[in-house]
Amino acid sequence: MHELYTALAEYYDAIYRRRVERVSQEIDFVEGLFREDAEREVRRILDLACGTGIPTLELARRGYHVTGLDLHEEMLTVARRKAEREGLSVEFIRGNALEIDFEEEFDAITMFFSSIMYFDDSTIQELFNSVKWALRPGGIFIADFPCWYYGGRDGPIVWDERKGDERLIITDWREIEPAFQKLHFKRLVQIVKPDGSVRAFMVDDELNIYTPREMRLLAEKHFRKVKIYGDLHELRPSDRRYWLVAVK
């Protein structure tokens, strides 16, 4: 499991090129949430499950003091290299989001790229407790997660990307267990070298499905104010990505 974050860490930004290209727009939205929903000025941010630092570094570029935390050293290695290349001062630390030991140190905590879906209905309570403990009063927690139903798009999706002179052929599909609200995310990544040789990696992760209502009810047990937004705006019926916003 988690090959995407270990064996494929060096290819992660290439695989998610389209998300990388729109991260600036997403952080515009997040900054709006800082202004409208946080009850304190946001200067210091903890980015949980930061991966290769795609949103982490965008926040740092905008002048925030950012700490990135991730389970996988392979991802952090890439993130540190990118920060050094840009001359950005970001602290990247390896750790488990359920075991963070910060006490009221951050104005905002973020969790991007659907990472919250790795937590089931028991561990998500632990996550919310950890987040609440690390936030300063009036601080804000923001996490995004997708709509599990895309109108029948359950068949394989295949696309190409490139990393230098290597070609990536990526095949995604998923299997849903509605009764247990589990999503099995499967991805085959084939790396084609210039000489025609191929390396293949199989990703097979189990994620947890949450509706906006469920996420709101779970978060309300831990935070004073909770909202769910849609695709970078107020929630609408047709939205395909949701944003949890919770204030301590």
Backbone torsions as a table, in degrees:
resi	resn	phi	psi	omega
1	MET	NA	160.5	174.4
2	HIS	64.6	24.1	176.4
3	GLU	-57.0	-29.6	-179.6
4	LEU	-60.3	-29.8	-175.0
5	TYR	-102.7	-1.1	-178.8
6	THR	-122.9	-80.5	-176.9
7	ALA	-61.6	-29.5	-176.3
8	LEU	-104.9	14.0	-176.5
9	ALA	-57.1	-40.0	-179.1
10	GLU	-68.2	-17.0	-179.0
11	TYR	-105.0	-1.3	-171.4
12	TYR	-58.4	-47.3	-177.7
13	ASP	-66.0	-32.4	177.0
14	ALA	-70.0	-41.9	178.7
15	ILE	-60.9	-40.7	-177.6
16	TYR	-101.4	34.4	-177.5
17	ARG	-53.1	-43.3	-175.9
18	ARG	-66.7	-36.9	176.5
19	ARG	-69.4	-37.7	177.0
20	VAL	-58.6	-41.8	-176.2
21	GLU	-67.9	-24.0	-179.3
22	ARG	-108.0	10.6	-177.6
23	VAL	-64.9	-32.4	178.9
24	SER	-61.0	-40.5	177.8
25	GLN	-64.9	-39.9	179.3
26	GLU	-65.1	-39.8	-179.8
27	ILE	-72.4	-29.2	170.0
28	ASP	-55.9	-46.4	179.6
29	PHE	-63.2	-44.3	-179.3
30	VAL	-62.7	-40.2	177.4
31	GLU	-63.5	-34.4	174.6
32	GLY	-62.7	-38.5	176.7
33	LEU	-66.1	-38.5	176.0
34	PHE	-56.8	-44.0	-176.6
35	ARG	-73.0	-40.4	-171.5
36	GLU	-88.2	-34.9	-170.0
37	ASP	-111.4	-30.6	177.5
38	ALA	-67.5	149.0	-179.5
39	GLU	-109.5	26.8	173.0
40	ARG	-157.0	160.5	176.6
41	GLU	-68.0	134.2	-179.0
42	VAL	-95.4	115.2	174.5
43	ARG	-125.4	-39.1	-176.5
44	ARG	-109.7	127.2	-172.1
45	ILE	-128.0	139.2	169.9
46	LEU	-108.5	119.9	178.8
47	ASP	-102.9	105.9	-178.7
48	LEU	-81.4	148.1	-177.5
49	ALA	51.5	50.5	-170.0
50	CYS	-73.0	-17.6	177.9
51	GLY	59.6	-132.4	-180.0
52	THR	-84.3	10.4	172.8
53	GLY	79.8	25.6	-177.9
54	ILE	-59.5	-58.1	175.9
55	PRO	-76.8	-29.8	-179.1
56	THR	-56.4	-48.4	-177.7
57	LEU	-70.5	-32.4	176.6
58	GLU	-65.0	-39.0	175.5
59	LEU	-63.8	-41.8	179.4
60	ALA	-64.7	-37.5	178.1
61	ARG	-60.1	-26.9	-177.5
62	ARG	-92.1	8.3	171.3
63	GLY	97.9	3.0	177.7
64	TYR	-79.0	151.3	172.9
65	HIS	-88.7	110.2	-168.4
66	VAL	-118.6	137.1	169.5
67	THR	-115.4	128.8	177.3
68	GLY	-107.2	134.4	-179.7
69	LEU	-126.2	134.8	179.4
70	ASP	-150.8	154.6	178.8
71	LEU	-73.5	-26.0	-165.3
72	HIS	-110.3	117.1	-178.6
73	GLU	-62.7	-31.5	179.2
74	GLU	-60.3	-40.3	178.5
75	MET	-70.1	-40.5	-179.4
76	LEU	-65.5	-33.5	177.0
77	THR	-59.6	-44.1	177.8
78	VAL	-64.9	-44.1	-178.4
79	ALA	-61.9	-44.0	-179.8
80	ARG	-63.4	-40.3	179.9
81	ARG	-62.3	-42.6	-180.0
82	LYS	-65.7	-42.0	179.4
83	ALA	-63.3	-42.9	179.4
84	GLU	-63.8	-40.9	-179.8
85	ARG	-61.6	-35.4	-179.0
86	GLU	-91.1	-6.0	-178.0
87	GLY	71.9	30.4	-179.5
88	LEU	-96.0	137.7	179.4
89	SER	-94.2	96.2	179.3
90	VAL	-129.9	132.3	175.4
91	GLU	-89.3	119.9	175.9
92	PHE	-110.5	124.8	-178.0
93	ILE	-128.8	146.4	177.0
94	ARG	-87.7	132.9	-179.0
95	GLY	-178.3	169.0	179.0
96	ASN	-99.7	128.8	-178.7
97	ALA	-59.7	-23.0	179.6
98	LEU	-83.3	-7.9	-173.8
99	GLU	-124.8	20.4	179.3
100	ILE	-67.7	140.4	-174.9
101	ASP	-115.2	25.5	175.1
102	PHE	-77.0	145.0	177.8
103	GLU	-125.3	107.9	177.8
104	GLU	48.0	54.1	-177.4
105	GLU	-109.4	-12.3	-171.9
106	PHE	-125.3	145.2	175.4
107	ASP	-83.4	-27.0	179.6
108	ALA	-148.0	147.0	173.5
109	ILE	-128.4	132.9	-178.7
110	THR	-121.3	155.4	175.6
111	MET	-149.6	103.8	-172.6
112	PHE	-101.5	176.8	171.9
113	PHE	59.5	38.3	173.9
114	SER	63.7	17.4	-176.9
115	SER	-61.0	-25.8	-179.1
116	ILE	-64.1	-19.1	-179.5
117	MET	-72.2	-11.4	175.7
118	TYR	-75.5	-9.6	-176.4
119	PHE	-102.1	126.8	178.4
120	ASP	-83.3	-175.8	-172.0
121	ASP	-69.4	-10.5	173.5
122	SER	-91.7	-52.3	-176.6
123	THR	-71.1	-21.9	177.7
124	ILE	-68.6	-28.3	174.2
125	GLN	-66.1	-39.9	176.2
126	GLU	-64.2	-41.2	178.5
127	LEU	-60.1	-48.5	-179.3
128	PHE	-60.8	-38.3	177.3
129	ASN	-63.0	-44.0	179.2
130	SER	-62.2	-44.4	179.9
131	VAL	-62.9	-47.0	-178.7
132	LYS	-60.4	-39.9	-179.7
133	TRP	-64.3	-35.9	-175.4
134	ALA	-84.2	-18.8	-178.6
135	LEU	-81.8	145.3	169.9
136	ARG	-77.3	157.5	177.6
137	PRO	-54.7	133.0	-177.6
138	GLY	83.1	-1.2	178.7
139	GLY	-72.4	165.3	-170.5
140	ILE	-125.5	141.0	174.6
141	PHE	-114.4	130.2	-178.4
142	ILE	-129.4	128.0	178.2
143	ALA	-143.4	140.3	178.5
144	ASP	-107.3	151.4	177.1
145	PHE	-154.9	150.8	-172.4
146	PRO	-91.3	160.5	164.9
147	CYS	-71.4	129.0	-175.5
148	TRP	-75.0	-20.8	-176.2
149	TYR	-108.6	116.9	-178.1
150	TYR	-109.6	32.4	177.3
151	GLY	72.3	38.1	173.3
152	GLY	93.2	8.0	-179.5
153	ARG	-82.0	64.7	-178.4
154	ASP	-100.9	-8.1	177.6
155	GLY	-76.0	169.0	-179.5
156	PRO	-61.9	145.0	173.8
157	ILE	-119.4	127.0	-176.3
158	VAL	-121.3	133.9	175.2
159	TRP	-151.7	166.5	-178.4
160	ASP	-113.2	146.6	168.0
161	GLU	-138.1	174.0	177.6
162	ARG	-134.0	146.6	170.7
163	LYS	-132.3	104.3	-174.2
164	GLY	61.3	-126.9	179.5
165	ASP	-95.6	12.6	177.5
166	GLU	-100.1	143.6	176.6
167	ARG	-105.7	133.7	177.8
168	LEU	-108.3	123.2	174.1
169	ILE	-109.1	116.9	-170.1
170	ILE	-118.2	128.9	177.4
171	THR	-121.5	120.8	179.3
172	ASP	-113.0	141.4	167.1
173	TRP	-156.0	173.4	-176.1
174	ARG	-147.7	155.9	175.4
175	GLU	-126.7	131.5	-175.0
176	ILE	-109.0	136.5	169.4
177	GLU	-112.3	88.0	-173.8
178	PRO	-57.6	-41.3	-175.5
179	ALA	-63.6	-30.0	-178.5
180	PHE	-105.8	-0.2	-179.1
181	GLN	52.3	49.9	177.3
182	LYS	-115.7	141.1	175.6
183	LEU	-121.8	121.8	176.8
184	HIS	-96.9	107.7	-177.9
185	PHE	-91.3	120.2	-176.7
186	LYS	-121.7	136.7	-178.3
187	ARG	-144.7	128.1	173.5
188	LEU	-106.2	120.7	178.5
189	VAL	-113.3	118.3	176.6
190	GLN	-109.3	122.7	-179.0
191	ILE	-103.1	113.7	-177.1
192	VAL	-99.9	116.7	-179.8
193	LYS	-78.8	161.7	179.4
194	PRO	-57.9	-28.8	179.9
195	ASP	-83.4	3.0	178.3
196	GLY	93.3	-8.2	177.2
197	SER	-71.4	153.2	-173.5
198	VAL	-130.0	135.2	167.7
199	ARG	-114.1	137.8	-177.4
200	ALA	-124.5	140.8	179.0
201	PHE	-131.7	137.3	180.0
202	MET	-111.0	123.5	175.8
203	VAL	-102.2	132.1	-179.9
204	ASP	-144.1	91.9	-175.8
205	ASP	-113.8	143.2	175.2
206	GLU	-100.1	123.0	-179.8
207	LEU	-117.6	164.2	-178.2
208	ASN	-109.2	133.8	-177.7
209	ILE	-90.3	130.4	174.7
210	TYR	-130.2	137.7	169.0
211	THR	-84.9	161.4	176.3
212	PRO	-56.1	-40.0	-179.8
213	ARG	-64.1	-44.1	179.4
214	GLU	-62.0	-44.3	-179.9
215	MET	-62.6	-40.7	179.4
216	ARG	-64.1	-44.9	-178.7
217	LEU	-64.3	-39.2	177.6
218	LEU	-65.1	-43.3	-177.2
219	ALA	-70.4	-30.8	-178.4
220	GLU	-65.2	-16.0	175.6
221	LYS	-72.5	-15.2	-171.8
222	HIS	-123.7	-22.5	-173.7
223	PHE	-121.8	152.6	-178.7
224	ARG	-70.8	-39.8	-177.7
225	LYS	-131.1	134.0	-179.2
226	VAL	-136.5	133.6	174.0
227	LYS	-132.2	154.6	170.3
228	ILE	-121.4	124.6	175.7
229	TYR	-104.5	166.7	178.3
230	GLY	-102.9	-141.6	-176.1
231	ASP	-71.4	75.2	179.0
232	LEU	64.1	33.1	177.3
233	HIS	-164.6	-175.0	175.7
234	GLU	-59.2	148.6	-175.1
235	LEU	-62.6	133.1	178.3
236	ARG	-130.4	157.4	-175.8
237	PRO	-59.4	-30.4	-174.1
238	SER	-94.2	5.2	-176.9
239	ASP	-62.9	144.8	-178.7
240	ARG	-112.8	-6.8	173.7
241	ARG	-139.3	135.5	-176.8
242	TYR	-113.1	156.5	179.5
243	TRP	-129.8	114.8	173.5
244	LEU	-80.1	129.7	177.2
245	VAL	-128.5	117.2	-175.2
246	ALA	-132.2	136.1	-176.3
247	VAL	-114.0	131.8	178.1
248	LYS	-73.8	NA	NA
